[in-house]
Amino acid sequence: MFKFSYNSLGDIFSTSQANEFKLAKIGIGFIFLGIVLYLLKELLIGFVSFILFIIGAGFLIKAFKVWRSNNQIHIK
């Protein structure tokens, strides 16, 4: 895996230690981290919306059952 040994963020961009391989590695790391965070956010929102959809559907089914029992309408 990658080993980062920087004391501060300024050390990453200092000209004395910077070479193109280190900068490319850091750039790819930030892009990968951004993609992972974006995907996790989308998965979390999708999961929460699915749960809310299921809860809403359950309430609609219960409401229909209560309405049907109060009106004594039997749908065959």
LINWO-V696587 format. One record per residue. N is the residue number from 1. PSI is psi in whole degrees, 0 to 359 (999 if undefined). OMEGA is omega as a letter, one per 40 degrees, with the letter a starting at -180 (NA if undefined). Layout:
n->{N,N}
psi->{PSI,PSI}
omega->{OMEGA,OMEGA}
This chain:
n->{1,2,3,4,5,6,7,8,9,10,11,12,13,14,15,16,17,18,19,20,21,22,23,24,25,26,27,28,29,30,31,32,33,34,35,36,37,38,39,40,41,42,43,44,45,46,47,48,49,50,51,52,53,54,55,56,57,58,59,60,61,62,63,64,65,66,67,68,69,70,71,72,73,74,75,76}
psi->{180,143,119,124,74,140,327,171,331,332,333,321,9,143,338,329,349,131,168,330,317,316,322,320,317,318,316,322,316,321,315,318,319,318,316,315,321,315,320,322,315,320,319,315,320,318,315,317,324,316,315,324,316,318,316,318,322,318,321,320,317,320,319,319,319,317,318,320,327,327,356,42,124,114,126,999}
omega->{a,i,i,i,i,i,i,a,i,i,a,a,i,a,a,a,a,i,a,a,i,a,i,i,i,i,i,i,i,i,i,i,i,i,i,i,i,a,i,i,a,i,i,i,i,i,i,i,i,i,i,i,i,i,i,i,i,i,i,i,i,i,i,i,i,i,a,a,i,a,i,i,a,a,a,NA}
